[in-house]
Structures are given as structure tokens and as C-alpha cells.
Amino acid sequence: MMKSKLILKDGLIIDPARSIEVRGDVVIEGGKIIDSGPGAAASHSENADVVELNGMIITPGFIDMHCHLREPGFEDKETIKTGSLAAAAGGFTTICAMPNTQPPADSASTLSFIAQTSTRDSLVRVLPIGCVTAGRAGRELAPMIELAGAGAVGFSDDGSPVGDAWIMLRALEYSKPLGLPIINHCEDLSLVANGQMNEGKISTLLGIPGNPSISEEVMIARDTILAEYTGAWVHIAHISTAGGVEIVRQAKRRGVRVTAEATPHHLCLTEYAVMDYDSMARVNPPLRTQADIEALIEGLNDGTIDIIATDHAPHTADDKAQEFGLALPGISGFETALAVLLSLVHAGKIKMADLLYKMSAGPAAMLSSTGLKLGTLEKRAVADIAIIDPDHEWTVDSSVFLSKGKNSPFHGTRLKGKVKATIAGGKFVFNEIGKN
């Protein structure tokens, strides 16, 4: 008979939302956290299953504000079911699905399909992001009020920037009373031209058309100005350049309601990853320079960059098995995100608690409109938990990813640190505790 309580015993509890870091236990019952801290297990041992953690990290389940689950329309790349399996393996308990599906998530009916499919198939919480414009075509606004009523937690045409400033202005005005962000893929396509990697000496050496930093920075500047004018909330997706970080930093100092995210790959890989024309390292925006990485890390540490998001973008083998310029951009990122980011912790570039904040409490704050108590281990919070062994060394083998997308530039890389288990709503949805 299943016992009513689950006790995670003798772990290092890191709850960044409350600035808590203490060795102790976490007690779960009815899908909620009912107690935590040193000695918590002792008073709840009756009718409890006990999992000995021996000092592994217990932290809130990760929240990804930016991923691609591909369903409906592109189920050969990923489904909500397989995406949720991969997310759970990466420690994610809440994931926000971008709307570049087929049909795009620009109607209440499509959001209803995503919700119903998620309820049936997903191991973790799936929250939809609705389109900014109808069909993501950039010509007229999607029915944003209707989408918010159907559960959208933000609006984006991700993969397609909202290029028309008038449309962006109107979108911000509509989103303001809803309290939801406009999430823009900041890229001026007239400046990108046919750019396929970062513009610089490496693109010149390889003969690959370059995508300059200014293509991103011009649109970040535009969007922060429009957000300042309207008082609405703009969120900058997958920021990648030093100049973009500085624009956001200055906008925040002026009181603009702007937030920003960075991805694991933009924090840990440079343009040199494409030196062998490796299509696995083709992403959009492209991988930039070491100087850009250092600026992103500084932005994380000083609060300019609010969260880390994976931009999980699974593709089929055929999508990537092409010459560099024809291969589709994107990385299957759920299952390597934490371990890749822990390289920054091990190198002393960011503190563990700060990293975990950017992956849990930070994005939870952006989802306050849901009314859910996410991103914390305090009493009565939803029992969404990631259990981490920060010293576990392993070699990435993308062929065994739970995601349908095996496209990863980290294949064959030796990493230190791994999610060993994930609990969503009080239940294990991924568990490798005791497995080498």
C-alpha cells in the first residue's frame, strides 16, 4: 500500500526564494510540502516513504519560460509527451510552450488542445504562450484577451520577430492590463540578411554569412523604448550580445518594465563551436564571442538578466544532416541544461544559489498570474522539486535523450553535475537515485 507521506531525508536544501541553504529533510503529503529543515523527518516518520539523499541538493523544480514542444503540427520533432519526459529528466516541473506550432497558438481552440493534451500526456505542468499576431505573420494582432482567458501566460511570435513597431506598440498596450509579457525574438531581419552565424573573423574564415550583434541590439533598443512609452512589460528572449545586456541594464535603471533571459548554450558556447561547420551548433540567435559570454554572466550576477530559459528546440536528424546554411537552427536542451550551467558554478563564475534562483524563483515570479505557489520549498507550496548530485560526472550521449530531438552540440562532452530525480506535484516523474 502506498504510504501517505514522502520524506526526502538528509539533503542540502537550497531554496533561493527564501535565501535558505541548510542540511535537512523535506516532507511531502497531498502534493504539497508540509515541512522542511533540519530534523523535519523525525516528526513525520509514521506512514512515510523515506528516500535517503546523503547530502544531494534539494531545490525547487525548474521552470522554463521558453521551450518548443512542437505539438500540434510537428510531432515528428517532438510531442508534448516526449517533451515532458525530457523536461522531467532535466529537473523541470513547469514548462512554457512557445506558439510556433501548426496551427500556431493564436486561438482559444488551439490553446484548449494544448491544455487537454498536456493533461492527458504530460508528466509536468505545461503552460501555453499565445501568439502576438495572427498566424505569427506580423500583420494583425491575435485575439490576446481571448488567449489570456484560455490560459496564455504571455505572448510571442517566437522564431519570428515582431518587426512592425506599430504592431508591437499595440501589442504592448493590449498586454498591459492583462499583466502579461510580450516576449520578443529580438532581431531586425533587414540587418540579419542571410546571416547564419555570428558576424566576425570566424564567419569570414569559414565563408559563412554573418549575423551581426546590432541586428539584436537595434530591436532590443526599440522594444525597451516602446515599453517605456506604454508602461507595459516586455521580455527579451534568448539575449546573446554584450550590447543587448547593456541596453536592458540602462532601461531597468530608467524604470522600464523589461525582463530578459539567457540560454545555457549562449552562456557556455562561443562561435568556435561551429569551426567544423557543425550544424548542431547552429542556433538563432547565433553563438557569439567570449566577450559576449562574460557580459551575459555579469548580467546574470547583477540582475540585468532575470532568468535562464532553455529554448529547447528539438529537430529531426534530417533537419540537421544538411550543410550548415540549410540546417535548421536549435538545440535539444532540456536534458543537458543544468549540467552545462553547473560548469559556471564549478568555475566560480556564478554561485549555486544564484543559478538555481534564475531557474526557479525567478521564472516563478514571472508566472504570478497563474496563482500557483511555484519556485519555493516553503510550507504549503506545490511539491515541485529537483534533486541534484553536483559532483556526478557523466558523458552526454544524445542518442539516449528522452526527447525525440537528439540535436545537441554537447554530445560526447564530459559534464559534472546531474539531476538525479524530479518530483512534480508530489510524485516522482524521473528517478535515477542510486543509479551510477
VOGU-3710 file (C-alpha; in Angstrom, 3 decimals, decimal comma):
1> mmksklilkd> 0,000/0,000/0,000  1,321/3,434/-0,916  2,175/5,496/2,122  0,672/8,938/2,511  3,912/10,853/3,013  7,190/11,085/1,145  10,297/12,165/3,050  13,429/13,373/1,297  15,975/12,814/4,043  19,369/14,383/4,655
11> gliidparsi> 19,763/16,607/1,641  21,231/20,067/1,190  18,088/22,191/0,958  18,643/25,211/-1,284  15,554/27,405/-1,533  16,708/30,584/-3,300  13,294/32,254/-2,937  13,849/32,379/0,834  17,676/32,576/0,806  17,805/29,228/2,633
21> evrgdvvieg> 20,710/26,791/2,371  20,646/24,155/5,115  21,158/20,418/5,536  17,867/18,759/6,371  14,732/16,968/5,224  11,665/17,785/3,122  8,302/16,198/3,895  5,603/15,904/1,211  1,954/14,988/1,582  -1,033/15,503/-0,688
31> gkiidsgpga> 1,120/17,038/-3,405  2,294/19,827/-1,101  5,324/20,456/1,088  4,226/20,164/4,719  7,574/20,563/6,479  11,256/21,099/5,773  14,502/21,734/7,553  16,867/20,003/9,980  15,131/17,134/11,772  11,856/17,506/9,854
41> aashsenadv> 11,780/13,765/9,126  11,717/12,815/12,794  8,234/14,162/13,470  6,704/12,740/10,270  8,163/9,231/10,100  4,858/7,427/10,597  3,256/6,179/7,363  6,052/7,656/5,232  8,271/6,502/2,398  11,811/7,701/3,091
51> velngmiitp> 14,399/8,460/0,392  17,952/8,858/1,708  19,790/11,584/-0,192  23,125/11,662/1,645  23,731/15,341/1,031  22,395/15,699/-2,502  20,798/19,078/-3,272  17,038/19,507/-2,819  15,783/22,581/-4,664  12,547/23,827/-6,279
61> gfidmhchlr> 11,723/22,237/-9,611  12,991/24,269/-12,535  10,684/26,474/-14,576  11,390/27,008/-18,266  9,778/30,104/-19,747  10,865/29,257/-23,282  10,654/25,856/-24,948  9,280/24,283/-28,099  7,112/21,181/-27,728  6,204/21,144/-31,457
71> epgfedketi> 2,692/19,732/-30,939  0,380/20,301/-32,759  1,798/20,014/-36,239  5,394/18,870/-35,902  5,081/15,658/-33,936  7,997/14,122/-35,865  10,255/16,541/-33,952  8,627/16,331/-30,505  5,315/15,777/-28,772  4,017/17,144/-25,503
81> ktgslaaaag> 4,534/13,668/-24,043  8,153/13,230/-25,144  8,968/16,846/-24,344  7,647/16,379/-20,826  9,749/13,235/-20,370  12,857/15,168/-21,382  11,891/18,114/-19,188  11,438/15,856/-16,172  14,866/14,313/-16,792  16,295/17,831/-16,741
91> gftticampn> 14,660/18,806/-13,433  11,925/20,940/-14,999  8,464/20,772/-13,435  6,852/23,690/-15,296  7,499/24,450/-18,959  6,064/27,233/-21,120  5,386/26,163/-24,694  6,095/28,612/-27,498  3,346/29,054/-30,100  5,218/28,262/-33,325
101> tqppadsast> 3,178/25,133/-33,903  0,890/24,257/-36,813  -1,651/25,704/-36,435  0,011/28,451/-34,417  -1,328/29,053/-30,908  -3,325/32,101/-31,958  -6,791/30,878/-30,927  -8,526/29,616/-27,815  -9,213/26,314/-29,576  -5,515/25,631/-30,152
111> lsfiaqtstr> -4,712/26,532/-26,535  -7,510/24,213/-25,450  -5,965/21,397/-27,492  -2,583/22,008/-25,839  -4,179/22,032/-22,381  -6,161/18,837/-22,984  -3,165/17,034/-24,492  -0,952/18,162/-21,613  -3,459/16,921/-19,034  -3,515/13,544/-20,737
121> dslvrvlpig> 0,136/13,107/-21,723  2,478/15,376/-19,782  4,407/14,443/-16,662  4,988/18,107/-15,826  2,976/21,329/-15,887  2,671/22,812/-19,381  1,673/26,458/-19,708  0,976/27,870/-23,178  2,301/31,103/-24,621  -0,053/32,619/-27,182
131> cvtagragre> 0,811/34,396/-30,404  1,228/38,165/-30,603  -0,060/38,260/-34,169  -2,496/36,124/-36,122  -0,645/33,210/-37,670  2,616/34,731/-36,395  2,519/36,677/-39,650  3,189/40,070/-38,071  0,317/41,871/-39,802  -2,507/41,994/-37,254
141> lapmielaga> -2,848/41,259/-33,570  -4,016/37,875/-32,372  -7,065/37,915/-30,034  -4,877/38,491/-26,978  -7,691/38,913/-24,435  -9,249/35,654/-25,621  -5,881/33,897/-25,424  -5,289/35,164/-21,887  -8,718/33,842/-20,914  -7,759/30,466/-22,382
151> gavgfsddgs> -4,669/30,254/-20,192  -1,873/32,006/-22,078  0,867/33,197/-19,699  2,459/35,525/-22,234  2,510/36,400/-25,920  5,216/35,756/-28,508  5,741/35,136/-32,193  8,997/33,401/-31,260  11,100/32,433/-34,221  9,542/35,408/-35,977
161> pvgdawimlr> 10,316/38,823/-34,518  7,515/41,356/-34,298  9,143/43,608/-36,848  6,465/46,274/-37,235  6,851/48,889/-34,491  3,177/49,911/-34,742  2,051/46,299/-34,182  4,461/45,978/-31,262  3,128/49,199/-29,735  -0,464/47,972/-29,984
171> aleyskplgl> 0,503/44,577/-28,535  2,120/46,217/-25,524  -0,963/48,376/-24,977  -3,250/45,323/-25,035  -0,969/43,252/-22,798  -0,581/45,911/-20,101  -3,998/45,498/-18,399  -3,615/41,719/-18,689  -0,370/41,872/-16,698  1,337/39,516/-19,141
181> piinhcedls> 4,609/39,971/-21,038  5,225/40,393/-24,721  8,150/38,035/-25,339  10,025/39,138/-28,427  12,616/37,361/-30,503  14,714/40,482/-30,969  16,144/40,512/-34,446  15,994/43,130/-37,183  15,723/40,893/-40,229  16,917/43,634/-42,568
191> lvangqmneg> 20,232/43,598/-40,692  20,402/39,813/-40,402  20,102/39,457/-44,196  21,237/35,860/-44,776  23,402/35,686/-41,652  23,812/32,162/-40,318  26,388/32,596/-37,536  27,929/35,444/-35,569  29,477/38,058/-37,834  33,216/38,266/-37,216
201> kistllgipg> 36,564/36,762/-38,061  35,303/33,179/-37,698  32,426/33,723/-40,133  34,896/35,318/-42,557  37,331/32,416/-42,168  34,606/29,831/-42,747  32,894/31,744/-45,541  29,559/31,646/-43,710  27,342/34,749/-43,934  27,427/36,630/-40,654
211> npsiseevmi> 24,607/37,819/-38,392  25,843/40,983/-36,626  25,236/41,803/-32,966  23,467/45,004/-33,982  20,611/43,006/-35,534  19,635/42,005/-31,991  20,554/45,238/-30,258  18,558/47,536/-32,541  15,354/45,662/-31,754  16,070/45,393/-28,023
221> ardtilaeyt> 16,507/49,175/-28,008  13,241/49,650/-29,903  11,304/47,344/-27,606  12,580/48,908/-24,395  11,647/52,352/-25,721  8,149/51,149/-26,607  7,791/49,503/-23,197  8,878/52,744/-21,557  6,340/54,694/-23,599  3,435/52,367/-22,777
231> gawvhiahis> 4,396/51,264/-19,264  3,859/47,677/-20,417  6,026/44,613/-19,818  8,436/43,414/-22,495  10,547/40,302/-22,066  13,675/39,854/-24,183  14,074/36,260/-25,319  17,471/34,496/-25,535  19,639/37,618/-25,209  23,073/36,929/-26,702
241> taggveivrq> 25,158/40,095/-27,003  27,069/42,366/-24,662  25,405/45,392/-26,255  21,962/43,902/-25,678  22,724/43,320/-22,000  23,798/46,939/-21,599  20,638/48,241/-23,292  18,493/46,215/-20,892  20,598/47,341/-17,927  20,155/51,010/-18,797
251> akrrgvrvta> 16,424/50,537/-19,419  15,992/48,965/-15,981  17,793/51,897/-14,411  15,217/54,184/-16,049  12,418/52,120/-14,529  11,316/50,389/-17,721  9,395/47,165/-17,123  11,761/44,899/-19,023  12,952/41,396/-18,181  15,408/39,200/-20,040
261> eatphhlclt> 16,505/35,601/-20,334  19,709/33,863/-21,371  20,116/30,263/-22,512  22,634/27,649/-21,352  24,222/27,481/-24,792  24,698/31,230/-25,088  26,267/31,212/-21,625  28,665/28,374/-22,319  29,447/28,108/-26,056  31,129/30,549/-28,426
271> eyavmdydsm> 31,167/30,864/-32,207  34,155/28,488/-32,226  31,649/25,634/-31,760  30,858/25,898/-35,493  34,501/25,747/-36,635  33,910/22,365/-38,273  30,662/23,581/-39,853  28,866/21,685/-37,079  25,153/22,142/-37,728  24,409/21,016/-34,157
281> arvnpplrtq> 25,821/24,367/-33,062  23,620/26,366/-35,415  21,160/28,346/-33,286  19,197/31,560/-33,581  20,405/33,964/-32,298  23,835/32,590/-33,150  26,550/31,714/-30,679  28,626/34,815/-30,082  32,072/35,607/-28,609  33,740/35,005/-25,259
291> adiealiegl> 33,318/38,713/-24,511  29,579/38,338/-25,030  29,525/35,338/-22,677  31,309/37,324/-19,983  28,772/40,144/-20,401  25,884/37,667/-20,089  27,365/36,220/-16,906  27,823/39,716/-15,494  24,194/40,410/-16,405  23,077/37,314/-14,520
301> ndgtidiiat> 25,051/38,304/-11,451  23,910/41,932/-11,321  20,240/41,193/-12,040  20,079/42,590/-15,564  19,201/39,111/-16,827  16,297/37,800/-14,770  16,066/34,148/-15,714  17,651/31,278/-17,592  15,499/29,534/-20,215  16,474/26,582/-22,382
311> dhaphtaddk> 14,945/27,495/-25,753  14,625/23,706/-26,084  14,279/23,270/-29,858  14,159/19,608/-30,934  14,634/18,705/-34,590  14,734/15,514/-36,622  18,028/14,045/-37,781  17,229/15,126/-41,343  16,690/18,715/-40,201  20,309/18,844/-39,042
321> aqefglalpg> 22,022/16,478/-41,506  22,464/19,208/-44,104  25,087/21,765/-44,987  25,369/24,448/-42,339  23,316/27,093/-44,135  20,385/24,751/-44,750  20,287/23,036/-41,345  17,516/24,246/-39,063  18,674/26,201/-36,012  18,100/24,890/-32,495
331> isgfetalav> 19,346/22,668/-29,685  17,520/19,950/-27,757  18,276/21,471/-24,385  16,190/20,092/-21,518  18,412/17,165/-20,573  21,757/18,992/-20,513  20,704/22,424/-19,215  21,628/22,055/-15,557  24,906/20,210/-16,108  26,050/22,717/-18,736
341> llslvhagki> 25,253/25,604/-16,395  26,991/23,938/-13,460  30,235/24,417/-15,370  29,846/28,110/-14,490  29,368/27,225/-10,820  32,376/24,907/-10,769  34,430/27,677/-12,414  33,355/30,165/-9,728  31,546/32,436/-12,184  28,134/32,208/-10,517
351> kmadllykms> 27,020/30,948/-7,116  24,942/27,781/-6,936  22,040/29,501/-5,142  22,016/32,305/-7,716  21,947/29,834/-10,597  19,066/27,923/-9,026  17,201/31,196/-8,437  17,404/32,026/-12,138  15,911/28,607/-12,926  13,159/28,520/-10,284
361> agpaamlsst> 12,141/31,504/-8,163  12,991/33,988/-10,921  10,687/32,491/-13,569  8,093/31,724/-10,860  7,809/35,468/-10,270  7,022/35,911/-13,968  4,188/33,384/-13,627  2,460/35,017/-10,660  -0,687/35,422/-12,779  -1,240/31,639/-12,557
371> glklgtlekr> -1,956/31,893/-8,833  0,237/28,846/-8,235  2,823/28,844/-5,443  5,824/27,807/-7,517  9,584/28,141/-7,206  9,867/27,613/-3,444  10,073/24,860/-0,849  8,136/26,694/1,844  5,201/25,049/3,611  2,019/24,610/1,565
381> avadiaiidp> 3,897/25,200/-1,688  3,341/22,793/-4,583  5,792/19,893/-4,166  7,746/20,504/-7,368  11,327/19,514/-6,607  14,622/18,778/-8,351  17,220/16,587/-6,649  20,776/17,207/-7,832  24,119/15,484/-7,405  26,521/18,339/-8,197
391> dhewtvdssv> 29,544/16,011/-8,321  28,170/13,283/-10,592  30,357/13,097/-13,715  28,854/11,827/-16,935  29,294/11,964/-20,684  26,446/13,295/-22,800  25,019/10,720/-25,187  22,286/12,435/-27,159  21,215/9,133/-28,710  19,587/8,181/-25,387
401> flskgknspf> 17,790/11,506/-24,852  14,164/11,069/-23,858  13,365/13,926/-26,221  12,749/12,995/-29,840  15,303/15,680/-30,653  18,846/14,294/-30,483  20,343/17,546/-31,798  22,951/18,640/-29,276  26,405/20,202/-29,651  27,188/18,731/-26,214
411> hgtrlkgkvk> 27,112/15,121/-27,458  30,274/13,423/-26,191  31,033/16,194/-23,687  32,077/15,261/-20,161  29,997/17,190/-17,632  29,954/17,412/-13,841  26,601/17,554/-12,047  23,307/15,848/-12,815  19,637/15,872/-11,956  19,071/12,581/-10,149
421> atiaggkfvf> 15,325/12,875/-9,584  12,387/15,165/-10,271  9,160/15,378/-8,283  6,118/17,113/-9,778  3,023/17,617/-7,662  4,450/15,329/-5,000  5,155/12,389/-7,319  8,386/11,156/-8,863  8,353/11,797/-12,597  12,047/10,990/-13,017
431> neigkn> 14,209/8,971/-10,651  17,817/7,837/-11,022  18,736/7,946/-7,331  21,103/5,066/-6,696  21,956/4,744/-10,392  25,540/5,428/-11,468
//
